[in-house]
């Protein structure tokens, strides 16, 4: 059995990340003086209910997830052959080249891609939104590559520089999408498994330092990228425009959600929370399609259109929908992560990492029904079914078969 000093189980609970980011976002919204319209009292109660449920779920799942790490750490992630890691990152880079080619020949930009990227980045964003290139979807392979690189860099000491190099290449390649979320997602999908599966169990002080470092990296990237692409806003708060832009993004979700609760009447259906199923039904059976994925803009008085992970739940079924949504976003997501970790293997651990990613961004946007998340859930489900069938066919097979080599072999142990 793997030493109980391996892995940092607290980071594997999605509610840990949700509690941290949601609390910071709501506190900045309420006390930051950004200039949003006054908070709706009902919305405030719902916004404060979310971190309470995150905390409660964190306490509930702490013992069972800690047990998984103490007893089955070496089975959470088998060592992946480097050629697969190269392949996935290669596909991610190819997807960026596909986007460059597609946008260049789309007719939406004048001149070459990289000149336009510097002088008129909005034109590229417009081109990719009007006619999404296939490369956008191929790029998700690079996300999986980032996850595998982070896991292997955390669990194995040898050859770490290769994983760091591949991550750097993937982040740089993702910049051609002119989207902040893609490079940030790649960084997080590397950082989460690196921290969670690390062969060392860090002290509380080290955990706090690592969390602060990750936040500084993300905020720093956001600020630099916003400033370099010219997508900055001045709120007259006395800070540099790029910093004020970050504060705007940080607080816009709670502000938008408050406005929606104050003025909108729910549709009384599940067309937003179950968007993929409604979209599939519209294609197969010609039923009513779901509302557009890009939600309406509101000027409150700053114009925005992001409303936290709770926004679709309110627009579908009002306060009752939000109460269900709060439960799903906290307890439901943690339960999926626990199932993934208990199942182990690459697919199970990947789905747990993806749940951490969803909870981290819950203060900003709903991610549970996005293409990347649904893809990870589908891979996990299919793998789970295959393993279950094999176990039923071979009753003597262990539920979690030992996977060699161990994460902490003799020549890789920390000195």
C-alpha positions as CSV (number, residue, x, y, z in Angstrom):
1,X,0.0,0.0,0.0
2,X,1.3,3.5,-0.9
3,X,2.5,5.7,2.0
4,X,-0.2,7.9,3.5
5,X,2.2,10.8,3.1
6,X,1.5,11.0,-0.6
7,X,-1.0,13.2,-2.3
8,X,-2.9,16.3,-1.1
9,X,-6.4,15.1,-0.7
10,X,-7.9,18.5,0.3
11,X,-7.2,19.8,-3.2
12,X,-9.1,16.9,-4.7
13,X,-12.4,18.1,-3.3
14,X,-14.1,20.5,-5.7
15,X,-15.8,22.4,-2.9
16,X,-12.4,23.5,-1.6
17,X,-11.9,25.5,-4.8
18,X,-15.5,26.6,-5.1
19,X,-15.5,27.9,-1.5
20,X,-12.3,29.8,-2.1
21,X,-13.2,31.5,-5.4
22,X,-16.9,32.1,-4.6
23,X,-16.1,33.7,-1.3
24,X,-13.5,36.0,-2.9
25,X,-15.8,37.0,-5.7
26,X,-18.8,37.7,-3.6
27,X,-16.7,39.6,-1.0
28,X,-15.2,41.8,-3.8
29,X,-18.7,42.3,-5.2
30,X,-20.2,43.4,-1.9
31,X,-17.2,45.5,-0.5
32,X,-15.0,46.3,-3.5
33,X,-16.8,49.5,-4.5
34,X,-16.8,48.5,-8.2
35,X,-19.9,50.4,-9.0
36,X,-22.5,47.7,-9.6
37,X,-26.2,48.4,-8.8
38,X,-27.3,47.6,-5.3
39,X,-27.6,43.9,-4.5
40,X,-31.0,42.3,-4.5
41,X,-31.8,40.9,-1.0
42,X,-33.1,37.5,-2.3
43,X,-30.1,37.2,-4.6
44,X,-27.8,38.0,-1.6
45,X,-29.3,35.2,0.4
46,X,-28.8,32.7,-2.5
47,X,-25.2,34.0,-3.1
48,X,-24.3,33.4,0.6
49,X,-26.0,30.0,0.6
50,X,-23.5,28.8,-2.0
51,X,-20.3,29.1,0.1
52,X,-22.2,27.6,3.1
53,X,-23.0,24.5,1.1
54,X,-19.5,24.4,-0.3
55,X,-18.2,24.3,3.3
56,X,-20.7,21.7,4.4
57,X,-19.9,19.4,1.5
58,X,-16.2,19.9,2.1
59,X,-16.6,18.6,5.6
60,X,-18.7,15.7,4.5
61,X,-16.4,14.5,1.8
62,X,-13.1,15.1,3.6
63,X,-12.9,11.8,5.4
64,X,-13.8,9.5,2.4
65,X,-11.5,11.3,-0.1
66,X,-8.7,11.3,2.5
67,X,-9.2,7.6,2.8
68,X,-8.9,7.1,-0.9
69,X,-5.5,8.9,-0.9
70,X,-4.3,7.1,2.2
71,X,-5.1,3.6,0.9
72,X,-5.1,3.8,-2.9
73,X,-2.8,6.7,-3.9
74,X,-0.7,4.6,-6.2
75,X,-3.8,3.5,-8.1
76,X,-5.1,6.9,-8.8
77,X,-3.0,7.5,-11.9
78,X,-0.9,4.9,-13.7
79,X,2.3,6.2,-15.5
80,X,1.4,7.1,-19.0
81,X,3.8,6.4,-21.9
82,X,5.4,9.7,-23.0
83,X,4.3,9.1,-26.6
84,X,0.7,9.5,-25.6
85,X,1.4,12.8,-23.8
86,X,3.3,14.0,-26.9
87,X,0.4,13.0,-29.2
88,X,-2.2,14.8,-27.1
89,X,-0.1,18.0,-26.9
90,X,0.6,17.7,-30.6
91,X,-3.1,17.6,-31.4
92,X,-3.5,20.7,-29.3
93,X,-0.8,22.5,-31.3
94,X,-2.3,21.3,-34.5
95,X,-5.7,22.7,-33.5
96,X,-4.1,26.1,-33.1
97,X,-2.7,25.9,-36.6
98,X,-6.1,24.8,-37.9
99,X,-7.6,27.9,-36.3
100,X,-4.9,30.2,-37.9
101,X,-5.6,28.7,-41.3
102,X,-9.4,28.8,-40.9
103,X,-9.5,32.5,-39.8
104,X,-6.9,33.6,-42.4
105,X,-9.1,32.2,-45.2
106,X,-12.5,33.2,-43.6
107,X,-12.7,36.6,-45.2
108,X,-13.3,38.2,-41.8
109,X,-9.8,39.6,-41.4
110,X,-7.5,41.7,-43.6
111,X,-3.9,40.8,-43.8
112,X,-2.1,37.9,-42.1
113,X,-3.3,36.3,-38.9
114,X,-0.5,37.4,-36.5
115,X,-0.5,41.0,-37.6
116,X,-4.3,41.1,-37.0
117,X,-3.8,39.4,-33.7
118,X,-1.6,42.3,-32.6
119,X,-3.4,45.2,-34.2
120,X,-7.1,44.1,-34.2
121,X,-7.6,41.0,-31.9
122,X,-11.4,41.6,-31.9
123,X,-11.5,40.8,-35.6
124,X,-10.2,37.3,-34.9
125,X,-12.7,36.8,-32.0
126,X,-15.4,37.8,-34.4
127,X,-14.2,35.4,-37.1
128,X,-14.1,32.4,-34.7
129,X,-17.5,33.2,-33.2
130,X,-19.2,33.6,-36.6
131,X,-17.8,30.4,-38.0
132,X,-16.2,28.2,-35.3
133,X,-13.2,26.3,-36.7
134,X,-13.0,22.6,-36.2
135,X,-9.7,23.3,-34.5
136,X,-11.6,24.7,-31.5
137,X,-12.9,21.2,-30.7
138,X,-9.6,19.3,-31.6
139,X,-7.9,21.6,-29.1
140,X,-9.5,19.7,-26.2
141,X,-6.9,17.0,-26.8
142,X,-4.4,19.5,-25.6
143,X,-6.4,20.0,-22.4
144,X,-6.2,16.3,-21.7
145,X,-2.5,16.5,-22.4
146,X,-2.1,19.3,-19.8
147,X,-3.9,17.1,-17.3
148,X,-1.6,14.1,-18.0
149,X,1.5,16.3,-17.8
150,X,0.4,17.8,-14.5
151,X,-0.3,14.3,-13.0
152,X,3.1,12.9,-14.2
153,X,5.0,16.0,-13.0
154,X,3.4,15.6,-9.6
155,X,3.8,11.9,-9.1
156,X,7.2,11.3,-10.7
157,X,10.4,13.2,-10.0
158,X,12.3,12.1,-13.2
159,X,11.8,14.0,-16.4
160,X,9.7,16.8,-15.0
161,X,11.2,19.4,-17.4
162,X,9.5,17.6,-20.3
163,X,6.1,18.0,-18.8
164,X,6.8,21.7,-18.0
165,X,8.0,22.2,-21.6
166,X,4.9,20.6,-23.1
167,X,2.7,22.7,-20.8
168,X,4.5,25.9,-21.9
169,X,4.1,25.0,-25.6
170,X,0.4,24.2,-25.1
171,X,-0.3,27.5,-23.4
172,X,1.5,29.5,-26.1
173,X,-0.3,27.6,-28.8
174,X,-3.7,28.4,-27.1
175,X,-3.1,32.1,-27.3
176,X,-4.2,32.1,-31.0
177,X,-7.8,31.5,-29.8
178,X,-7.8,35.1,-28.3
179,X,-9.7,33.7,-25.3
180,X,-8.6,34.1,-21.7
181,X,-10.4,30.9,-20.6
182,X,-8.4,28.5,-22.8
183,X,-4.9,29.2,-21.5
184,X,-6.2,29.6,-18.0
185,X,-8.0,26.3,-18.3
186,X,-4.8,24.6,-19.5
187,X,-2.8,26.1,-16.6
188,X,-5.4,24.9,-14.1
189,X,-5.7,21.4,-15.6
190,X,-2.0,21.1,-15.2
191,X,-1.8,22.7,-11.7
192,X,-4.7,20.7,-10.2
193,X,-3.3,17.2,-10.8
194,X,0.2,18.4,-10.0
195,X,-0.9,19.6,-6.5
196,X,-3.4,16.8,-5.9
197,X,-1.3,13.8,-7.0
198,X,2.1,15.1,-5.8
199,X,4.2,12.4,-4.2
200,X,4.6,14.6,-1.2
201,X,1.9,15.5,1.3
202,X,2.5,19.2,1.9
203,X,2.2,21.0,5.2
204,X,-0.6,23.5,5.7
205,X,1.8,26.4,5.3
206,X,3.1,24.9,2.0
207,X,-0.5,24.3,0.8
208,X,-1.3,28.0,1.5
209,X,1.8,29.2,-0.3
210,X,1.1,27.0,-3.3
211,X,-2.5,28.2,-3.5
212,X,-1.4,31.8,-3.3
213,X,1.2,31.1,-6.0
214,X,-1.4,29.6,-8.3
215,X,-3.7,32.6,-7.8
216,X,-0.8,35.0,-8.6
217,X,0.0,33.1,-11.8
218,X,-3.6,33.1,-12.9
219,X,-4.2,36.8,-12.0
220,X,-0.9,37.8,-13.5
221,X,-1.6,36.0,-16.8
222,X,-5.1,37.6,-16.9
223,X,-3.7,41.1,-16.4
224,X,-0.9,40.7,-18.9
225,X,-3.1,39.1,-21.5
226,X,-5.8,41.8,-21.1
227,X,-3.3,44.6,-21.3
228,X,-1.5,43.1,-24.4
229,X,-4.8,42.5,-26.3
230,X,-6.2,45.9,-25.4
231,X,-9.3,44.4,-23.8
232,X,-9.2,46.5,-20.7
233,X,-11.7,48.7,-18.9
234,X,-11.2,51.7,-16.6
235,X,-13.5,51.9,-13.6
236,X,-11.9,55.0,-12.1
237,X,-10.9,53.1,-8.9
238,X,-7.3,54.3,-9.0
239,X,-5.8,51.0,-10.2
240,X,-4.2,50.3,-13.5
241,X,-6.9,49.5,-16.1
242,X,-5.7,45.8,-16.4
243,X,-6.2,45.4,-12.6
244,X,-9.6,47.0,-12.8
245,X,-10.5,44.7,-15.6
246,X,-9.7,41.7,-13.5
247,X,-11.9,43.1,-10.6
248,X,-14.7,43.6,-13.2
249,X,-14.5,40.0,-14.3
250,X,-14.2,38.7,-10.7
251,X,-17.4,40.4,-9.6
252,X,-19.6,40.5,-12.7
253,X,-21.1,37.0,-12.1
254,X,-22.7,37.8,-8.7
255,X,-23.7,41.3,-10.0
256,X,-25.4,39.8,-13.1
257,X,-27.1,37.1,-11.0
258,X,-28.5,39.6,-8.6
259,X,-30.0,41.6,-11.5
260,X,-31.5,38.5,-13.0
261,X,-33.2,37.5,-9.7
262,X,-34.5,41.1,-9.3
263,X,-36.2,41.5,-12.7
264,X,-36.7,38.1,-14.6
265,X,-39.5,35.6,-14.5
266,X,-38.4,31.9,-14.8
267,X,-39.3,30.0,-17.9
268,X,-40.4,26.9,-15.8
269,X,-38.5,24.4,-17.9
270,X,-35.0,22.8,-17.9
271,X,-33.8,24.2,-21.3
272,X,-30.8,25.9,-19.8
273,X,-29.7,23.4,-17.1
274,X,-30.2,20.5,-19.5
275,X,-29.1,22.4,-22.6
276,X,-27.2,19.5,-24.4
277,X,-30.3,17.3,-24.2
278,X,-32.6,20.0,-25.5
279,X,-30.2,20.7,-28.3
280,X,-29.9,17.0,-29.2
281,X,-33.7,16.7,-29.1
282,X,-34.1,19.7,-31.5
283,X,-31.7,18.0,-34.0
284,X,-33.2,14.5,-33.8
285,X,-36.9,15.3,-33.3
286,X,-37.3,18.9,-34.5
287,X,-38.4,20.1,-31.0
288,X,-37.9,23.6,-29.7
289,X,-34.2,24.3,-29.4
290,X,-32.8,25.7,-26.1
291,X,-32.1,29.4,-25.7
292,X,-28.8,30.7,-27.1
293,X,-25.7,29.8,-25.1
294,X,-24.6,33.4,-25.1
295,X,-26.9,35.0,-22.5
296,X,-28.3,38.5,-22.8
297,X,-26.2,41.5,-21.8
298,X,-27.4,43.8,-19.0
299,X,-26.0,47.3,-18.2
300,X,-26.0,47.3,-14.3
301,X,-24.5,49.9,-15.0
302,X,-21.4,48.2,-16.3
303,X,-22.4,45.9,-19.3
304,X,-21.9,42.2,-18.7
305,X,-23.4,38.8,-19.5
306,X,-21.9,36.3,-17.0
307,X,-24.0,35.2,-14.1
308,X,-22.3,32.4,-12.1
309,X,-23.2,28.7,-12.2
310,X,-26.6,29.5,-10.6
311,X,-27.9,31.7,-13.4
312,X,-29.4,28.9,-15.6
313,X,-31.0,27.3,-12.6
314,X,-32.9,30.6,-11.7
315,X,-33.9,31.3,-15.3
316,X,-35.3,27.7,-15.6
317,X,-37.2,27.3,-12.3
318,X,-36.6,30.4,-10.1
319,X,-35.6,30.2,-6.5
320,X,-36.6,26.5,-6.3
321,X,-34.3,25.8,-9.2
322,X,-31.5,27.7,-7.5
323,X,-31.9,25.6,-4.4
324,X,-31.5,22.5,-6.5
325,X,-28.6,24.1,-8.3
326,X,-26.8,24.9,-5.1
327,X,-27.0,21.3,-4.0
328,X,-25.8,20.0,-7.4
329,X,-22.9,22.5,-7.7
330,X,-21.6,21.6,-4.2
331,X,-22.6,18.1,-3.1
332,X,-23.3,16.7,-6.5
333,X,-20.0,17.8,-8.0
334,X,-18.1,16.5,-5.0
335,X,-19.9,13.2,-5.3
336,X,-18.9,12.8,-8.9
337,X,-15.3,13.7,-8.0
338,X,-15.3,11.0,-5.2
339,X,-16.6,8.4,-7.6
340,X,-13.9,9.3,-10.0
341,X,-11.1,9.0,-7.5
342,X,-12.5,5.8,-6.0
343,X,-12.6,4.3,-9.5
344,X,-9.0,5.5,-10.1
345,X,-7.3,5.1,-13.4
346,X,-6.7,8.0,-15.8
347,X,-10.4,8.5,-16.6
348,X,-11.6,8.6,-13.0
349,X,-8.9,11.0,-11.8
350,X,-9.5,13.2,-14.9
351,X,-13.2,13.6,-14.2
352,X,-12.3,14.5,-10.5
353,X,-9.9,17.2,-11.8
354,X,-12.6,18.5,-14.3
355,X,-15.0,18.8,-11.4
356,X,-12.5,20.9,-9.5
357,X,-12.2,23.0,-12.6
358,X,-16.0,23.5,-12.7
359,X,-16.2,24.5,-9.1
360,X,-13.3,26.9,-9.4
361,X,-15.2,28.8,-12.1
362,X,-18.6,28.5,-10.5
363,X,-18.5,32.2,-9.4
364,X,-18.2,33.2,-13.0
365,X,-19.9,30.8,-15.5
366,X,-21.7,27.4,-15.5
367,X,-19.3,24.7,-16.9
368,X,-21.0,21.5,-16.0
369,X,-22.8,21.3,-19.4
370,X,-19.9,22.6,-21.6
371,X,-18.5,20.3,-24.3
372,X,-15.2,19.7,-22.6
373,X,-16.8,18.6,-19.3
374,X,-19.4,16.4,-21.0
375,X,-16.7,14.8,-23.0
376,X,-14.7,14.0,-19.8
377,X,-17.9,12.6,-18.1
378,X,-18.6,10.4,-21.2
379,X,-15.1,9.0,-21.3
380,X,-15.3,8.2,-17.6
381,X,-18.8,6.6,-18.0
382,X,-17.7,4.4,-20.9
383,X,-14.5,3.3,-19.1
384,X,-16.5,2.6,-15.9
385,X,-19.0,0.4,-17.9
386,X,-16.2,-1.5,-19.7
387,X,-14.4,-2.2,-16.4
388,X,-17.6,-3.2,-14.7
389,X,-18.4,-5.7,-17.5
390,X,-14.9,-7.2,-17.2
391,X,-15.3,-7.6,-13.5
392,X,-18.6,-9.3,-13.8
393,X,-17.1,-11.6,-16.4
394,X,-14.2,-12.3,-14.1
395,X,-15.6,-12.3,-10.5
396,X,-12.1,-12.8,-9.0
397,X,-10.9,-9.5,-10.4
398,X,-10.2,-6.9,-7.7
399,X,-12.3,-3.8,-7.7
400,X,-9.2,-1.6,-8.0
401,X,-6.5,-3.8,-9.5
402,X,-2.9,-2.9,-8.6
403,X,-1.3,-0.7,-11.2
404,X,2.5,-0.9,-11.6
405,X,4.8,0.8,-11.4
406,X,4.1,2.5,-8.1
407,X,4.1,6.2,-8.1
408,X,6.9,6.4,-5.6
409,X,9.5,3.9,-6.7
410,X,12.8,3.6,-4.9
411,X,14.8,5.7,-7.4
412,X,12.1,8.4,-7.4
413,X,11.6,8.9,-3.6
414,X,12.4,12.3,-2.3
415,X,15.6,12.6,-0.4
